[in-house]
Amino acid sequence: MIPGKRPKLIATDLDGTIVPHLGQISDRTIAAFKKAHELGIEIFYITGRPPRWMNEIRDAFGFGNAICANGAILYDLMNSKVLEQWLMPKENQLEVVKRLRKHLPGIYFAVEYDDEFHREIKYTTKWDIGLDNVGVEDIVEKIDQPAFKMLGRCAKNEFTSDQMLEIATRELDGIANITHSNSSESLIEISAVGVSKGQTLAKMAERAGLTSEDCVSFGDNPNDFSMLQWADRSWAMSDGHPDGWKYAKFVAEAHHHDGVAIVIEQLLELPA
């Protein structure tokens, strides 16, 4: 039995939460979110994705709000427009590169700003090959303006994502916020100090006159933990990162079993 009243805002991660790693968003998931939307519940898709990867979400749902790049961008999903950004200064980016090269041997970098993605030649990418299939020798060549995200990858998998997260969080205290969204990629995601999914969600809720009690959240990986921790009712995916239950209040069934849709169907049965 889920406690409380029907939520006024539903915040969900995408990949590994409502978007299968292989395949399309299920009809059941779309139907659950559509019913919530029709009942006047605010929907926020909160993701590590950059805005340029959001067209499939817009086309699948046709409604809702978006927070991209792990909280760095408030994005008008329906009109494909960046509304606000919380960016990492150039000097912080340079310090990130300097410190992590020292403490994470074998790390290579990519940086994102505006609609651009730039990487070092030895930074292997799976998702933006068509956008940047050349690369540069040293990412410092492309650090010339504030960025919404940096990425660091150990090309030879010398460290796991969790190990990279632990080391980078320690070494970059006060310089950047570190997280990851994939335990198997030896990949960390780097944002400005104070930028996270949870912080931006809290900011949007406050603007709407809502509190953590009015909101529910769903996620599967460390980049979701801040919003799982913030919402009074939150669900970690049972097939997500093993530490998810430490931050969420409940655990949902696996994403490929429509775990989020199952919970939303129950939430909509609660009194308004």
N, C-alpha and C positions, 0 to 999 in steps of 0.2 A: 504494500500500500504506500503510495507516494503522499507525503504530508503537504499541507498548505493548500493555497488556492491556485487556480489556473494562472500561469505566468503571463506577464505583460510583454516580455521580451525573451526570445529564444536565440541564443548565440551558439553557433556550431563551427567547428573546424571542418575542413573539406576532405583532403586526401587521407584515407585510412579511417575516416569517421563516417562520412556519408557518401564519399566518392570512392568506389573500389579501386584497388591498385591496378587491377586489370578489368576493364569493362565500364559500363555506363551506370549512372545513378538509377536506382530501381524505381519502378512505378509506385511502389508502396511508399518510399521515402518522399517522392515528389507530392503524392497525394496527402501525406501527413502534413507537410509544410504548407501546402496550398490551403488546407482546412484551417490551420492555425492563422495564416495570413487573412483568410476570409472572416475570421473571428476578431480581427483587429489586433492581433499580436504582432509586435515588431520582430522582424527576422534579420539577424546579422550573420553573414558568412564571414568568418574570421580565419584568415589563412596566412601561411608563409609565402604564398604565391605573389608574384608581381602583378600589377593590373593587366599586363598584356596576356596573361593566362586566364582571364576571367570570362571570356566570351562564352565558353561552354556552360558556365554556371548561369549566366544571364539567359542563354537560350533554353536551358533545361527548366528553369523556374519561372522566369519572366516577372519576378518581383524580389524585393528585399534590398538590404543595404550591405555594403562590403567594407571590411577592414583588411587591408593587404599588408604584405611584407612584415608579418609578425607584430603588427600594431603601428608601423611607421606611416601608413597611408590610409586616410579616410577616402573611400572611392565611391562615386556615384555609379552604381552598377548599371542602371538602366540607360544612362546617358554617356557611359564610358568617359567619365571625367574625374580627375583627381581634385578633391575638395580641399584637403589639408595634408600636410606632410610634417613629420618630425624627423629631421635629418641628422646624420652624423657629420660633424665638421671635418674638413680636410685634415687638420692637424691630428685629430683623433684617429683617423684612418691610417695615417702614416705611422703613428705610434703603435697601432694594432699590428701592422706588418713587422715593424722592428722587434717588438716583444715576442710575437709568436714564432718568428723565424728562429729566435734564440731558444725558446722553450718547447717548440714542437718541430723538431728536425723533419724535413721532408714535406712541410706544408706548402701549398700553393694557393693563390688567391684569385677571387673574382670580385667585381664591384658592380653595383647597379645604381643608376640615377636616371631620371626622366624615363625615356623608353629604351635606354641603352644598357647593354650587358657587355662587360669587358673582362677578359680572363688572361691569366698567364698561360703560355703555351703548354706547360706541364700540368695545368689544372684540367683534368679530364671532365667533360660535361656530357650529360645524357639528354638534357632537355632543351638547351639553347644552341644546338650545333648550327642550325641555319642562321641564327642571329649573329653569331661570332664564331666563325670556323677557322680563324687565323690565330688570334691571341698575340700577346706581347711577351717579351722576355721577363720583364719586371713590372708588376702591377702599378708600381709608383708612377710609371709613365701615364697611367690613366686616372690617377688620383689628382684631379684638378678642380673639384667642386664638391659640395656636400652630397652625400649618398644616402639612399634609404636603406641600403643593406650591403654588407660585405659577406662573402662566403670563404671559408677556408677548408681545403680538402687535403688529406694525406694520401697522395697518389698510390703509394704502395701499401696502404692499410696498416701502417706502423702502429697506429692507435685506433681504438674504437671511437665512435662518436661520443660515448659517455666519458671516456678518458680525456678526449680533447676538450669536452665541455668543462670537466673538472679543472684541468690545467689552465685553460683560457679564462675561466671565471676568476680564478685566483690571480692570474698575472695581469688581468685587465680591469681590476677593480677600480671604479671611478672613471674609467676611460670609455668603456663600451658595455653593452648588455649582450650576453652570449646565450645561445640556446641551440637545440637541434631538433630535427623533425624526422630523422631516419637513422635507426640504430645500426644499420648494416652498411652505411655509405662512407664511414670515416669522414664525416662532413659536419661542420658547425656553421651557424648563421649568426651574424654579428650586426647589432643595431646600436643606435645612440643610447647613451645612458638614460635610464628611466623609460625606455620604450619597450613595451611588451603587449601581448594580446590583452592581458588582464587590465593593464593601466588604461589602454585606449577604450576598451569596453566600459570600464567604470566611468570614464569621461563622457562617453556617449549616453550612458544610462542617466547620469546626473543632468545632462542637458535636457533629457526627456522627462525629468522629474521623477525618475525611478531610482530604486535602491537595489542592493544585492538580493533583497528578499523577493523582488518582483521578477528577477531574471533567473533563467536556467542556462547551463552551458554544457557542451559536449566536446570531448577531444581525446586524442590517443597518444600524444608524444610530449616531450618536455616543453616544446614551444606553446603547448596548451595549458601547462600546469598553472600558470598565473591566473588564467580565467576560470579554471576549475576551482581554484582556491578562493577566488573572489566571490563567485555566485553562491548564494545560500543553498541552492540545490544544483548539483553538477554530477555528471556521469563520465567516468573514464571508460574507454572501450576495453572489453575483456581481452581482445587480441592486440591491444596496444602495448606501450612501454610498461614493463613490470612495476614501475614505481607510480603508475597513474593513480592507484587506489589511495596513495598517501595524500594526494591533493584533492581528489574528488570525494563527494559524499556518498556516491553510489557507483555501481559498475553496470554498464549496459552490455547486452549481448554483442557478439562480434559484428563488425561493420558489414560483412558479407551475409549476415543473417538479419539485416535491417534493424540493428539494435537501437539506433536513434529513433527510427519511425515507431518502433514498439513503445518506447517511452513517451514520445509525443502523443500517440493515440491515448495513452493513459492520462497524460497531463490535461488533455482537452476534455476529459470527462469530469475534471474537478470543477467545483463551483467558481464562478468568476469573482 
